[in-house]
Amino acid sequence: MPEFESVRTTAEAIGRITCIKTGEEIGLLYQWDNGETQAALYDDGIPSTQVCSDHSAEPDVGVKHG
């Protein structure tokens, strides 16, 4: 049985994801204890997730873009 190098156990929300057209919050960006990041997008109240381990996370919390 293969061993996994990095096992995810806990995650912390590190940023909010907002729609660039409406400014509405559409999800959260999480960072796992092994350094991987994961986006959790809201879908009618039910979060859906996407793992983004190949991308560096630069949180953009509270910044509004014009």
PyMOL commands that set and color helices and strands:
alter all, ss='L'
color gray80, all
select strands_A, chain A and resi 11-18+25-32+37-43+46-51
alter strands_A, ss='S'
color yellow, strands_A
deselect
rebuild
show_as cartoon
